[in-house]
């Protein structure tokens, strides 16, 4: 897998990292708690998913 993009939440609490899958492997999105430097979530994405943008937070 290849790290593809990083986006920081507007409140600067979380980093969202897209990881592109290779070939038939699904990509993932990891969510990192910046203050504690811990991964708090990981979500499988579609094949060849890459890049990320944070749209908005309410």
Biopython code that builds the backbone (N, CA, C, O; Angstrom):
import numpy as np
from Bio.PDB.StructureBuilder import StructureBuilder

atoms = [
    (1, "UNK", "N", (0.839, -1.180, 0.000)),
    (1, "UNK", "CA", (0.000, 0.000, 0.000)),
    (1, "UNK", "C", (0.881, 1.240, 0.000)),
    (1, "UNK", "O", (2.021, 1.227, 0.465)),
    (2, "UNK", "N", (0.305, 2.315, -0.542)),
    (2, "UNK", "CA", (1.045, 3.556, -0.709)),
    (2, "UNK", "C", (0.261, 4.708, -0.084)),
    (2, "UNK", "O", (-0.885, 4.948, -0.466)),
    (3, "UNK", "N", (0.861, 5.426, 0.873)),
    (3, "UNK", "CA", (0.208, 6.623, 1.419)),
    (3, "UNK", "C", (0.016, 7.606, 0.283)),
    (3, "UNK", "O", (0.917, 7.818, -0.529)),
    (4, "UNK", "N", (-1.183, 8.215, 0.231)),
    (4, "UNK", "CA", (-1.517, 9.009, -0.935)),
    (4, "UNK", "C", (-1.859, 10.443, -0.604)),
    (4, "UNK", "O", (-1.598, 11.329, -1.418)),
    (5, "UNK", "N", (-2.428, 10.708, 0.550)),
    (5, "UNK", "CA", (-2.811, 12.062, 0.896)),
    (5, "UNK", "C", (-3.097, 12.194, 2.375)),
    (5, "UNK", "O", (-3.406, 11.217, 3.057)),
    (6, "UNK", "N", (-2.987, 13.429, 2.862)),
    (6, "UNK", "CA", (-3.271, 13.719, 4.271)),
    (6, "UNK", "C", (-4.123, 14.981, 4.318)),
    (6, "UNK", "O", (-3.853, 15.954, 3.614)),
    (7, "UNK", "N", (-5.149, 14.950, 5.151)),
    (7, "UNK", "CA", (-5.974, 16.124, 5.383)),
    (7, "UNK", "C", (-6.181, 16.248, 6.888)),
    (7, "UNK", "O", (-6.377, 15.249, 7.580)),
    (8, "UNK", "N", (-6.136, 17.478, 7.387)),
    (8, "UNK", "CA", (-6.300, 17.744, 8.814)),
    (8, "UNK", "C", (-7.686, 18.351, 9.040)),
    (8, "UNK", "O", (-8.109, 19.231, 8.290)),
    (9, "UNK", "N", (-8.390, 17.884, 10.070)),
    (9, "UNK", "CA", (-9.709, 18.439, 10.379)),
    (9, "UNK", "C", (-9.573, 19.919, 10.746)),
    (9, "UNK", "O", (-8.531, 20.333, 11.254)),
    (10, "UNK", "N", (-10.620, 20.724, 10.493)),
    (10, "UNK", "CA", (-10.547, 22.160, 10.794)),
    (10, "UNK", "C", (-10.222, 22.474, 12.249)),
    (10, "UNK", "O", (-9.663, 23.531, 12.540)),
    (11, "UNK", "N", (-10.563, 21.570, 13.169)),
    (11, "UNK", "CA", (-10.253, 21.806, 14.578)),
    (11, "UNK", "C", (-8.856, 21.297, 14.959)),
    (11, "UNK", "O", (-8.460, 21.359, 16.123)),
    (12, "UNK", "N", (-8.119, 20.797, 13.969)),
    (12, "UNK", "CA", (-6.740, 20.307, 14.141)),
    (12, "UNK", "C", (-6.617, 19.129, 15.103)),
    (12, "UNK", "O", (-5.533, 18.879, 15.630)),
    (13, "UNK", "N", (-7.709, 18.402, 15.341)),
    (13, "UNK", "CA", (-7.662, 17.262, 16.253)),
    (13, "UNK", "C", (-7.322, 15.954, 15.550)),
    (13, "UNK", "O", (-6.743, 15.055, 16.160)),
    (14, "UNK", "N", (-7.678, 15.838, 14.270)),
    (14, "UNK", "CA", (-7.517, 14.568, 13.558)),
    (14, "UNK", "C", (-6.827, 14.748, 12.219)),
    (14, "UNK", "O", (-7.002, 15.755, 11.534)),
    (15, "UNK", "N", (-6.037, 13.741, 11.867)),
    (15, "UNK", "CA", (-5.447, 13.651, 10.537)),
    (15, "UNK", "C", (-6.107, 12.483, 9.829)),
    (15, "UNK", "O", (-6.250, 11.403, 10.402)),
    (16, "UNK", "N", (-6.508, 12.696, 8.586)),
    (16, "UNK", "CA", (-7.121, 11.667, 7.762)),
    (16, "UNK", "C", (-6.120, 11.311, 6.672)),
    (16, "UNK", "O", (-5.730, 12.173, 5.884)),
    (17, "UNK", "N", (-5.704, 10.064, 6.621)),
    (17, "UNK", "CA", (-4.654, 9.639, 5.703)),
    (17, "UNK", "C", (-5.218, 8.605, 4.746)),
    (17, "UNK", "O", (-5.712, 7.559, 5.167)),
    (18, "UNK", "N", (-5.141, 8.905, 3.443)),
    (18, "UNK", "CA", (-5.591, 7.923, 2.460)),
    (18, "UNK", "C", (-4.404, 7.047, 2.078)),
    (18, "UNK", "O", (-3.288, 7.525, 1.874)),
    (19, "UNK", "N", (-4.681, 5.759, 1.989)),
    (19, "UNK", "CA", (-3.660, 4.780, 1.637)),
    (19, "UNK", "C", (-4.191, 4.018, 0.419)),
    (19, "UNK", "O", (-5.182, 3.294, 0.515)),
    (20, "UNK", "N", (-3.527, 4.188, -0.718)),
    (20, "UNK", "CA", (-3.977, 3.574, -1.963)),
    (20, "UNK", "C", (-3.661, 2.088, -1.979)),
    (20, "UNK", "O", (-2.547, 1.682, -1.650)),
    (21, "UNK", "N", (-4.648, 1.272, -2.363)),
    (21, "UNK", "CA", (-4.420, -0.165, -2.514)),
    (21, "UNK", "C", (-3.635, -0.432, -3.789)),
    (21, "UNK", "O", (-3.677, 0.365, -4.727)),
    (22, "UNK", "N", (-2.936, -1.524, -3.826)),
    (22, "UNK", "CA", (-2.171, -1.942, -5.000)),
    (22, "UNK", "C", (-2.916, -3.092, -5.673)),
    (22, "UNK", "O", (-3.314, -4.050, -5.010)),
    (23, "UNK", "N", (-3.103, -2.996, -6.985)),
    (23, "UNK", "CA", (-3.783, -4.067, -7.710)),
    (23, "UNK", "C", (-5.190, -4.265, -7.204)),
    (23, "UNK", "O", (-5.985, -3.325, -7.219)),
    (24, "UNK", "N", (-5.522, -5.467, -6.754)),
    (24, "UNK", "CA", (-6.856, -5.787, -6.279)),
    (24, "UNK", "C", (-7.106, -5.457, -4.821)),
    (24, "UNK", "O", (-8.222, -5.646, -4.336)),
    (25, "UNK", "N", (-6.096, -4.968, -4.102)),
    (25, "UNK", "CA", (-6.270, -4.646, -2.681)),
    (25, "UNK", "C", (-7.099, -3.386, -2.518)),
    (25, "UNK", "O", (-6.931, -2.436, -3.282)),
    (26, "UNK", "N", (-8.005, -3.358, -1.521)),
    (26, "UNK", "CA", (-8.745, -2.119, -1.275)),
    (26, "UNK", "C", (-7.829, -1.072, -0.653)),
    (26, "UNK", "O", (-6.861, -1.404, 0.031)),
    (27, "UNK", "N", (-8.142, 0.182, -0.898)),
    (27, "UNK", "CA", (-7.442, 1.261, -0.210)),
    (27, "UNK", "C", (-8.044, 1.410, 1.181)),
    (27, "UNK", "O", (-9.066, 0.798, 1.489)),
    (28, "UNK", "N", (-7.419, 2.211, 2.008)),
    (28, "UNK", "CA", (-7.964, 2.478, 3.340)),
    (28, "UNK", "C", (-7.859, 3.956, 3.652)),
    (28, "UNK", "O", (-7.111, 4.689, 3.006)),
    (29, "UNK", "N", (-8.615, 4.385, 4.647)),
    (29, "UNK", "CA", (-8.465, 5.714, 5.201)),
    (29, "UNK", "C", (-8.236, 5.520, 6.689)),
    (29, "UNK", "O", (-9.074, 4.944, 7.382)),
    (30, "UNK", "N", (-7.112, 5.997, 7.177)),
    (30, "UNK", "CA", (-6.804, 5.928, 8.598)),
    (30, "UNK", "C", (-7.098, 7.283, 9.224)),
    (30, "UNK", "O", (-6.839, 8.321, 8.615)),
    (31, "UNK", "N", (-7.635, 7.277, 10.435)),
    (31, "UNK", "CA", (-7.909, 8.500, 11.184)),
    (31, "UNK", "C", (-6.996, 8.497, 12.404)),
    (31, "UNK", "O", (-7.013, 7.563, 13.204)),
    (32, "UNK", "N", (-6.202, 9.552, 12.534)),
    (32, "UNK", "CA", (-5.212, 9.661, 13.609)),
    (32, "UNK", "C", (-5.602, 10.785, 14.567)),
    (32, "UNK", "O", (-5.867, 11.907, 14.137)),
    (33, "UNK", "N", (-5.637, 10.484, 15.858)),
    (33, "UNK", "CA", (-5.802, 11.501, 16.901)),
    (33, "UNK", "C", (-4.436, 12.168, 17.036)),
    (33, "UNK", "O", (-3.488, 11.554, 17.527)),
    (34, "UNK", "N", (-4.335, 13.410, 16.604)),
    (34, "UNK", "CA", (-3.034, 14.087, 16.544)),
    (34, "UNK", "C", (-2.431, 14.279, 17.933)),
    (34, "UNK", "O", (-1.244, 14.015, 18.126)),
    (35, "UNK", "N", (-3.224, 14.736, 18.904)),
    (35, "UNK", "CA", (-2.710, 15.006, 20.249)),
    (35, "UNK", "C", (-2.083, 13.758, 20.873)),
    (35, "UNK", "O", (-1.026, 13.834, 21.499)),
    (36, "UNK", "N", (-2.746, 12.604, 20.697)),
    (36, "UNK", "CA", (-2.270, 11.372, 21.325)),
    (36, "UNK", "C", (-1.434, 10.494, 20.394)),
    (36, "UNK", "O", (-0.924, 9.452, 20.806)),
    (37, "UNK", "N", (-1.297, 10.922, 19.137)),
    (37, "UNK", "CA", (-0.531, 10.171, 18.129)),
    (37, "UNK", "C", (-0.981, 8.705, 18.056)),
    (37, "UNK", "O", (-0.161, 7.787, 18.022)),
    (38, "UNK", "N", (-2.307, 8.513, 18.034)),
    (38, "UNK", "CA", (-2.885, 7.161, 17.994)),
    (38, "UNK", "C", (-3.865, 7.049, 16.836)),
    (38, "UNK", "O", (-4.604, 7.990, 16.548)),
    (39, "UNK", "N", (-3.871, 5.893, 16.167)),
    (39, "UNK", "CA", (-4.873, 5.625, 15.150)),
    (39, "UNK", "C", (-6.177, 5.288, 15.849)),
    (39, "UNK", "O", (-6.227, 4.373, 16.671)),
    (40, "UNK", "N", (-7.248, 6.033, 15.523)),
    (40, "UNK", "CA", (-8.532, 5.826, 16.181)),
    (40, "UNK", "C", (-9.540, 5.125, 15.282)),
    (40, "UNK", "O", (-10.563, 4.641, 15.765)),
    (41, "UNK", "N", (-9.267, 5.063, 13.977)),
    (41, "UNK", "CA", (-10.184, 4.382, 13.059)),
    (41, "UNK", "C", (-9.460, 4.055, 11.762)),
    (41, "UNK", "O", (-8.468, 4.689, 11.403)),
    (42, "UNK", "N", (-9.978, 3.058, 11.076)),
    (42, "UNK", "CA", (-9.477, 2.680, 9.762)),
    (42, "UNK", "C", (-10.660, 2.154, 8.964)),
    (42, "UNK", "O", (-11.406, 1.299, 9.442)),
    (43, "UNK", "N", (-10.832, 2.662, 7.752)),
    (43, "UNK", "CA", (-11.974, 2.306, 6.922)),
    (43, "UNK", "C", (-11.470, 1.802, 5.574)),
    (43, "UNK", "O", (-10.657, 2.460, 4.925)),
    (44, "UNK", "N", (-11.957, 0.627, 5.152)),
    (44, "UNK", "CA", (-11.606, 0.140, 3.818)),
    (44, "UNK", "C", (-12.315, 0.980, 2.768)),
    (44, "UNK", "O", (-13.480, 1.343, 2.932)),
    (45, "UNK", "N", (-11.606, 1.285, 1.692)),
    (45, "UNK", "CA", (-12.149, 2.063, 0.574)),
    (45, "UNK", "C", (-12.167, 1.173, -0.663)),
    (45, "UNK", "O", (-11.766, 0.011, -0.596)),
    (46, "UNK", "N", (-12.617, 1.696, -1.763)),
    (46, "UNK", "CA", (-12.644, 0.950, -3.011)),
    (46, "UNK", "C", (-11.248, 0.724, -3.571)),
    (46, "UNK", "O", (-10.275, 1.314, -3.101)),
    (47, "UNK", "N", (-11.162, -0.128, -4.572)),
    (47, "UNK", "CA", (-9.877, -0.412, -5.225)),
    (47, "UNK", "C", (-9.320, 0.860, -5.857)),
    (47, "UNK", "O", (-10.057, 1.665, -6.428)),
    (48, "UNK", "N", (-8.019, 1.021, -5.741)),
    (48, "UNK", "CA", (-7.299, 2.152, -6.321)),
    (48, "UNK", "C", (-7.749, 3.508, -5.765)),
    (48, "UNK", "O", (-7.514, 4.536, -6.399)),
    (49, "UNK", "N", (-8.391, 3.525, -4.593)),
    (49, "UNK", "CA", (-8.779, 4.797, -3.977)),
    (49, "UNK", "C", (-7.516, 5.558, -3.591)),
    (49, "UNK", "O", (-6.590, 4.978, -3.024)),
    (50, "UNK", "N", (-7.475, 6.822, -3.889)),
    (50, "UNK", "CA", (-6.299, 7.616, -3.544)),
    (50, "UNK", "C", (-6.663, 9.083, -3.396)),
    (50, "UNK", "O", (-7.583, 9.562, -4.058)),
    (51, "UNK", "N", (-5.961, 9.793, -2.547)),
    (51, "UNK", "CA", (-6.213, 11.197, -2.298)),
    (51, "UNK", "C", (-7.332, 11.392, -1.293)),
    (51, "UNK", "O", (-8.153, 10.499, -1.085)),
    (52, "UNK", "N", (-7.361, 12.560, -0.671)),
    (52, "UNK", "CA", (-8.392, 12.854, 0.328)),
    (52, "UNK", "C", (-8.507, 14.365, 0.470)),
    (52, "UNK", "O", (-7.531, 15.098, 0.307)),
    (53, "UNK", "N", (-9.701, 14.809, 0.772)),
    (53, "UNK", "CA", (-9.944, 16.228, 1.073)),
    (53, "UNK", "C", (-10.978, 16.282, 2.198)),
    (53, "UNK", "O", (-11.895, 15.463, 2.235)),
    (54, "UNK", "N", (-10.838, 17.213, 3.088)),
    (54, "UNK", "CA", (-11.806, 17.390, 4.167)),
    (54, "UNK", "C", (-12.776, 18.459, 3.717)),
    (54, "UNK", "O", (-12.379, 19.601, 3.486)),
    (55, "UNK", "N", (-14.049, 18.103, 3.591)),
    (55, "UNK", "CA", (-15.028, 19.034, 3.036)),
    (55, "UNK", "C", (-15.457, 20.070, 4.061)),
    (55, "UNK", "O", (-15.171, 21.253, 3.881)),
    (56, "UNK", "N", (-16.128, 19.667, 5.124)),
    (56, "UNK", "CA", (-16.524, 20.609, 6.163)),
    (56, "UNK", "C", (-16.915, 19.875, 7.429)),
    (56, "UNK", "O", (-17.098, 18.658, 7.428)),
    (57, "UNK", "N", (-17.039, 20.623, 8.499)),
    (57, "UNK", "CA", (-17.375, 20.039, 9.792)),
    (57, "UNK", "C", (-18.389, 20.945, 10.456)),
    (57, "UNK", "O", (-18.221, 22.164, 10.480)),
    (58, "UNK", "N", (-19.454, 20.345, 11.000)),
    (58, "UNK", "CA", (-20.482, 21.162, 11.644)),
    (58, "UNK", "C", (-20.583, 20.843, 13.102)),
    (58, "UNK", "O", (-21.398, 21.435, 13.809)),
]
sb = StructureBuilder()
sb.init_structure("model")
sb.init_model(0)
sb.init_chain("A")
sb.init_seg("    ")
for serial, (resi, resn, name, xyz) in enumerate(atoms, 1):
    if name == "N":
        sb.init_residue(resn, " ", resi, " ")
    sb.init_atom(name, np.array(xyz, "f"), 0.0, 1.0, " ", f" {name:<3s}", serial, name[0])
structure = sb.get_structure()
